[in-house]
Amino acid sequence: MTQGLFGPIETNGLALDPIGRRDHLTFRGNVAVGRHGWLRLTPSYSLALVRELLEKSGSNEFVLEPFSGTGTTPLACAAMGIRCHAVEINPFLVWLANLKLTRFDEGTGAAVQAAASRIAKDAHVPRAAAWKPDLHQIEKWWNLPTLHALATLCEGIKQLRPEPAPGVVDLLRIAFCRVMIQTANVSFGHQSMSFRKGGETAENGLVRESPAHCTGRVAKAFLAAASEVADSLLVDPPRAEAQVFYGDSRDLTAILPERGYTAAITSPPYPNRMSYIRELRPYMYWLGFLSDGRAAGELDWKTIGGTWGCATSMLGAWTPNGCGEIPFPHFNRIIHDIGKGHVLLGRYVHKYFQDIKIHLASLRTVLAPGARCHYIVGNSKFYDTLLPVEGIYAALFEDAGFMNVRVEPIRKRTSKKELYEFVVHARMRSIPTLRTNSRPAAV
């Protein structure tokens, strides 16, 4: 029996099966906790993890989250009274996380519900066809009556008069996003999003109905979502300064306004070829963060581990940039074995870890001496080749000059039987060491 940070872990040597799924350590642990539950995104990780890692922190803690995503770490820190800066390369997620971190006036919740009532009422008034996003095969997402009802709501938010108090429109956009995904013909039964089979059925709410009935149903759902968003503002509101900055985590010195972070807590994208852009596209198209598929692919290419759309063709032309070998035993053999199944997958894994190596070199330049690092990662499997992600991260931390590196298994994932999640712990040296690879390589 091993005592881990998150409770007893029966590893039985290398057999990790007794750990179990521990769903409270996933996004499922966030959905009912105030602003954390605004939008359901499966790449999110658990608020409980962050709270456990910060349980003994003092008021002088200054946390860095280099892969902010939906803002789990900065929001948890802010609610605990701990300063936090975060970095995110997706502009929609920067907007979402900073909205979560906003300190709203006491009357904001009531203003959101009042504005939502006016918008829902106006949605019943016939009007010319409202704008709809140029989302590829949008008819797969929503039937026509639902799509028209959503477009009417979206237009109502844009044209809201009189001018509402600061933050109200953005909070209404969150309510809209909740209804938009709730009424979509999609399923979240596994790690990513997929379209439901069988088309329009009574069970998924996409029954064939009159436009007027559909508008009423969608407007009612919007009112409920607005009420939930308004109520969430009172749950664990931010008490400390926290902010998410737009930029690339491979060059933290160019983004962050300060240095001397005492801890880094994050869950980087996993090297499992699951594009986060795919799940985020409906939000980003409706809110104007994306306008076409090419833009989606180019953004995913900038993201570590992204492979959506044109990012795949760009990967075909990628070659290592000379920042050094990946310091893990048999890494090149692993890449070769994965590449035998599909050459692009081998190249994808190689690029992923080269990017992480560049990131860790940059991380060293912004941390305080003795800073703690906690990286939540998951291993992967390509064909018959298991990718020991946690071990490679540990080797990369050691190569970058960190000490006290250790790997802690925390839960069994729901997909293949060999897949688990881990926390890779490391500490910045108290006395900096001179290293030839300390300068981040060009991205």
C-alpha positions in Angstrom: 0.0 0.0 0.0 1.4 3.4 -1.0 0.2 6.6 0.6 -0.2 9.2 -2.1 -1.1 12.9 -1.9 -4.7 12.0 -2.8 -5.1 9.0 -0.6 -3.9 5.4 -0.3 -2.9 3.8 -3.5 -2.6 0.0 -3.9 -0.1 -0.3 -6.7 0.8 -4.0 -6.3 4.1 -3.5 -7.9 3.4 -2.3 -11.5 -0.3 -3.4 -11.4 -2.2 -0.2 -11.0 -5.7 -1.5 -11.5 -6.8 -1.2 -7.9 -6.6 2.6 -8.1 -10.0 2.8 -9.7 -11.6 5.6 -11.8 -12.0 8.2 -9.1 -14.3 10.4 -11.1 -14.2 13.2 -8.5 -10.7 13.9 -9.8 -12.0 14.6 -13.3 -14.2 17.4 -14.7 -17.2 15.7 -13.2 -16.1 17.0 -9.8 -16.5 20.6 -11.1 -19.9 20.6 -12.8 -21.9 21.6 -9.6 -19.4 24.0 -8.2 -20.3 27.6 -9.1 -18.4 29.1 -12.0 -16.4 25.9 -12.6 -19.6 24.3 -14.0 -20.5 27.0 -16.5 -19.5 24.9 -19.5 -18.9 21.2 -19.7 -15.5 20.6 -21.4 -14.0 17.1 -21.0 -10.4 18.3 -21.1 -11.0 20.1 -17.8 -9.4 18.5 -14.7 -10.6 18.5 -11.1 -11.0 21.3 -8.7 -10.3 18.8 -6.0 -6.8 18.2 -7.3 -5.9 21.9 -7.1 -7.4 22.2 -3.6 -5.4 19.2 -2.4 -2.2 20.5 -3.9 -2.7 24.0 -2.3 -4.1 22.8 1.0 -1.0 23.9 3.1 -0.3 27.1 1.1 0.1 30.4 2.8 -0.9 33.9 1.7 2.5 34.4 0.1 1.9 31.7 -2.5 2.0 32.8 -6.1 0.8 30.1 -8.5 1.5 29.8 -12.2 -0.8 27.8 -14.5 0.9 27.5 -17.9 -1.9 25.6 -19.7 -5.0 27.3 -18.3 -7.7 25.7 -20.3 -11.0 26.5 -18.7 -9.3 28.2 -15.8 -9.6 25.5 -13.1 -6.4 26.4 -11.3 -6.7 30.2 -11.3 -10.3 30.1 -10.2 -9.5 27.7 -7.4 -6.6 29.8 -6.3 -8.6 33.0 -6.4 -11.4 31.5 -4.3 -8.8 30.3 -1.8 -7.2 33.8 -1.5 -4.1 32.8 -3.5 -2.6 34.9 -6.3 -2.4 33.2 -9.6 -1.3 34.0 -13.2 -2.1 31.7 -16.1 -1.3 31.3 -19.8 -3.6 30.0 -22.5 -3.2 30.0 -26.3 -6.9 29.7 -27.2 -8.5 33.2 -27.2 -11.9 31.7 -26.3 -10.6 30.0 -23.2 -8.8 33.2 -22.2 -12.1 35.0 -22.4 -13.9 32.3 -20.5 -11.4 32.0 -17.7 -11.0 35.7 -17.2 -14.8 36.0 -17.0 -14.9 33.3 -14.3 -12.3 35.4 -12.4 -14.2 38.6 -12.6 -15.5 40.1 -9.3 -19.1 41.1 -10.1 -21.3 43.7 -8.3 -24.0 42.4 -6.0 -26.7 43.3 -8.5 -25.2 41.6 -11.5 -27.1 38.3 -11.0 -30.4 40.0 -10.9 -29.5 42.1 -14.0 -28.6 38.9 -15.9 -32.0 37.3 -15.1 -33.9 40.5 -16.0 -32.1 40.8 -19.3 -32.6 37.1 -20.1 -36.3 37.6 -19.5 -36.5 40.4 -22.1 -34.5 38.4 -24.6 -36.6 35.3 -24.2 -39.8 37.3 -24.6 -38.5 39.0 -27.8 -37.5 35.6 -29.2 -41.2 34.8 -29.8 -41.6 37.8 -32.1 -41.2 36.8 -35.8 -38.1 38.4 -37.4 -36.0 38.0 -40.5 -33.5 35.1 -40.5 -30.8 35.9 -37.9 -27.1 35.3 -38.4 -25.8 31.7 -38.1 -22.2 30.7 -37.9 -20.4 29.1 -40.8 -19.8 25.9 -38.9 -19.1 22.9 -41.2 -22.3 20.7 -41.5 -24.1 22.8 -39.0 -27.3 20.8 -39.7 -25.6 17.8 -38.0 -25.5 19.8 -34.8 -29.1 21.2 -34.7 -32.3 20.7 -36.6 -33.6 23.7 -38.4 -36.2 25.0 -35.9 -33.7 24.7 -33.1 -31.0 26.4 -35.1 -33.4 29.3 -35.9 -34.3 29.6 -32.2 -30.7 29.7 -31.2 -29.9 32.3 -33.8 -32.7 34.5 -32.5 -31.4 34.3 -29.0 -27.9 35.1 -30.1 -29.2 38.1 -32.0 -31.2 39.2 -29.0 -28.0 39.2 -26.8 -26.1 41.3 -29.4 -29.0 43.9 -29.7 -29.8 44.1 -26.0 -31.1 47.5 -25.1 -30.7 49.5 -22.9 -27.0 49.0 -22.4 -26.7 46.6 -19.5 -24.3 46.8 -16.6 -20.7 45.6 -17.2 -20.4 41.8 -17.5 -24.1 41.1 -18.1 -23.7 40.5 -21.8 -20.8 38.1 -21.3 -22.7 36.2 -18.7 -25.7 35.9 -21.0 -23.3 34.5 -23.6 -22.4 31.8 -21.1 -26.1 31.0 -20.6 -26.5 30.9 -24.4 -23.6 28.5 -24.8 -25.2 26.2 -22.2 -28.4 26.1 -24.1 -26.6 25.8 -27.5 -24.8 22.7 -26.4 -27.7 21.3 -24.4 -29.9 21.3 -27.6 -27.2 20.0 -29.9 -27.3 16.6 -31.4 -24.2 15.5 -29.6 -23.2 13.0 -27.0 -20.6 13.2 -24.2 -20.6 9.6 -23.3 -16.8 9.3 -23.5 -13.6 11.4 -23.4 -14.6 13.5 -26.4 -17.7 14.8 -28.1 -19.5 12.8 -30.8 -22.8 13.1 -32.7 -25.7 11.1 -31.5 -26.8 8.2 -33.6 -30.3 8.0 -34.8 -31.0 11.6 -35.6 -34.2 13.2 -34.2 -35.8 11.3 -31.4 -37.9 12.1 -28.4 -35.2 11.1 -26.0 -32.6 13.7 -27.2 -35.1 16.5 -27.4 -34.9 16.9 -31.1 -38.4 15.8 -31.9 -40.1 17.2 -35.0 -42.0 20.2 -33.7 -43.4 23.5 -34.9 -41.1 26.5 -34.9 -43.2 28.2 -32.3 -43.0 25.3 -29.9 -39.3 24.9 -30.5 -38.7 28.6 -29.8 -40.6 28.3 -26.6 -38.6 25.3 -25.5 -35.3 26.9 -26.3 -36.3 30.2 -24.7 -37.3 28.4 -21.5 -34.0 26.6 -21.4 -32.2 29.9 -21.8 -34.0 31.4 -18.8 -33.1 28.4 -16.7 -29.4 28.6 -17.8 -29.3 32.4 -17.1 -30.7 31.8 -13.6 -28.1 29.1 -12.9 -25.3 31.4 -14.1 -26.6 34.2 -11.9 -26.8 31.9 -8.9 -23.3 30.6 -9.5 -21.8 34.1 -9.0 -22.4 33.7 -5.2 -20.5 30.4 -4.9 -16.8 30.7 -4.0 -16.3 34.2 -5.5 -12.7 35.2 -6.3 -10.9 36.7 -3.2 -7.4 37.2 -4.7 -6.0 38.6 -7.9 -5.9 36.1 -10.7 -5.6 36.6 -14.4 -5.2 34.6 -17.6 -2.8 35.9 -20.3 -3.0 35.1 -23.9 0.2 33.5 -25.3 2.3 30.4 -26.0 3.6 28.5 -23.0 6.8 27.7 -24.8 7.9 31.3 -24.3 6.6 32.3 -20.8 9.0 35.2 -20.4 7.4 37.0 -23.4 3.9 36.7 -21.8 4.0 37.0 -18.1 4.3 40.4 -16.4 6.1 39.0 -13.3 8.6 36.4 -12.1 9.1 34.4 -8.9 6.1 32.0 -9.0 6.3 29.7 -6.0 4.3 26.8 -7.6 3.2 25.6 -11.0 0.0 23.6 -11.1 -1.3 22.4 -14.5 -2.6 19.7 -16.7 -1.1 20.0 -20.1 -2.8 18.7 -23.2 -2.3 14.9 -23.4 -0.4 13.3 -26.4 -3.5 11.3 -27.4 -4.4 13.1 -30.7 -7.7 14.3 -29.2 -8.1 17.9 -30.5 -9.5 20.3 -28.0 -10.6 22.6 -30.9 -13.0 19.9 -32.0 -15.1 20.2 -28.8 -14.7 23.9 -28.5 -15.7 24.8 -32.1 -19.5 25.4 -31.5 -18.7 27.9 -28.7 -16.0 29.6 -30.7 -18.1 29.9 -33.9 -21.2 31.2 -32.2 -19.3 33.8 -30.2 -17.1 34.9 -33.1 -13.7 33.5 -32.0 -13.6 31.4 -35.2 -14.9 32.1 -38.7 -13.8 29.1 -40.8 -12.2 25.7 -40.7 -8.8 26.9 -41.8 -8.6 29.2 -38.8 -9.5 26.3 -36.5 -6.7 24.2 -37.9 -4.2 26.9 -37.7 -5.0 27.6 -34.0 -4.8 23.9 -33.2 -1.4 23.7 -34.9 -0.2 26.4 -32.4 -1.5 24.3 -29.5 0.8 21.7 -28.1 -0.7 18.3 -29.1 -3.1 19.8 -31.6 -4.0 17.9 -34.8 -7.3 19.3 -36.0 -7.9 20.0 -39.7 -4.9 21.6 -41.5 -2.7 20.9 -38.5 -2.4 17.3 -39.7 -1.0 18.4 -43.1 1.4 20.8 -41.3 2.6 17.9 -39.2 3.6 16.1 -42.4 6.2 18.8 -43.1 7.5 19.0 -39.5 11.0 18.0 -38.5 12.8 18.2 -35.2 14.3 21.7 -34.7 17.5 20.8 -33.0 16.7 21.7 -29.5 18.1 18.4 -28.3 17.2 14.7 -27.8 14.4 13.6 -25.6 16.2 12.2 -22.5 14.2 9.1 -22.0 15.5 5.5 -22.5 14.4 4.1 -25.9 12.4 7.2 -26.8 13.5 6.9 -30.4 12.5 3.3 -30.5 9.1 4.2 -29.1 8.7 6.8 -31.9 9.8 4.3 -34.5 7.3 1.7 -33.2 4.4 4.2 -33.3 5.5 5.4 -36.7 5.3 1.8 -38.1 1.5 2.0 -37.6 1.3 5.5 -39.0 4.3 7.7 -39.7 2.4 10.9 -38.8 1.6 9.6 -35.3 5.2 9.0 -34.6 6.0 12.5 -35.7 3.1 13.8 -33.7 4.5 12.3 -30.4 8.0 13.5 -31.2 6.8 17.1 -31.7 4.7 16.9 -28.6 7.6 16.1 -26.3 10.0 18.5 -28.1 7.4 21.3 -27.4 7.2 20.2 -23.7 11.0 20.3 -23.5 11.0 23.8 -24.8 8.2 24.7 -22.3 10.1 23.4 -19.3 13.2 25.4 -20.3 11.0 28.5 -20.4 9.3 27.5 -17.1 12.7 27.6 -15.2 13.1 31.3 -16.2 9.9 32.4 -14.3 9.9 30.3 -11.2 11.2 31.2 -7.8 14.0 29.2 -6.3 12.5 26.1 -4.6 9.2 26.4 -6.5 7.0 23.3 -6.6 5.7 21.9 -9.8 2.7 19.5 -10.1 1.8 18.4 -13.7 -1.3 16.2 -14.1 -0.7 14.0 -17.2 -2.1 10.8 -18.7 -0.3 8.1 -20.6 -1.3 7.0 -24.1 -1.4 4.0 -26.3 -0.9 4.0 -30.1 -1.7 0.6 -31.7 0.3 -1.9 -29.6 2.8 0.7 -28.2 2.3 2.1 -24.8 3.6 5.7 -24.4 4.9 6.2 -20.8 4.1 9.9 -20.7 4.6 10.2 -17.0 8.1 8.7 -17.2 9.1 11.0 -20.1 7.8 14.1 -18.2 9.9 13.0 -15.2 13.0 12.6 -17.4 12.4 16.0 -19.0 12.0 17.7 -15.6 15.3 16.2 -14.5 17.0 17.2 -17.7 15.8 20.8 -17.3 17.5 21.0 -13.9 14.6 20.3 -11.5 15.1 18.1 -8.4 13.0 15.7 -6.2 11.1 14.5 -9.3 8.6 11.8 -8.6 5.5 10.3 -10.2 2.3 9.6 -8.4 -0.5 7.6 -10.0 -3.9 9.1 -9.1 -6.6 7.3 -11.1 -7.7 4.8 -13.7 -9.1 6.4 -16.9 -12.2 5.1 -18.6 -10.8 4.2 -21.9 -8.1 1.4 -22.5 -7.2 -0.7 -19.5 -3.6 0.4 -19.6 -4.4 4.1 -19.3 -4.0 6.1 -16.1 -3.5 9.6 -14.9 -0.5 10.7 -12.8 0.9 13.7 -11.0 4.5 14.4 -11.9 6.0 16.4 -9.0 9.2 18.3 -9.2 11.0 21.2 -7.4 13.0 24.1 -8.7 16.5 24.1 -7.2 17.0 26.6 -4.5 20.4 27.5 -5.9 20.3 27.9 -9.7 22.6 25.6 -11.6 24.4 26.6 -14.8 23.0 24.6 -17.7 23.7 24.8 -21.4 20.1 24.2 -22.4 18.5 26.7 -20.0 17.5 29.1 -22.8 14.3 28.2 -24.6 14.7 27.1 -28.2 12.9 28.9 -30.9 9.3 27.7 -31.3 
